[in-house]
């Protein structure tokens, strides 16, 4: 049973990390494009929202992994 918690947590953590990598890639691409200030700010607002969600997913996934390991002993 705890294997399911650990696997789910690992999957959630991996999804969060992919979201964080997407944010890094999007910001780097926006900087290379040399967007005007309003367009750049609009893009960054979206990236910040995704980044916060991805960070939350990673934290919750790691918590699930740790709890699964601790309870499985």
Secondary structure, 3 states (H helix, E strand, C coil): CHHHHHHHHHHHHHHHHHHHHHHHHHHHHHHHHCCCHHHHHHHHHHHHHHHHHHHHHHHHHHHHHHHHHHHHC
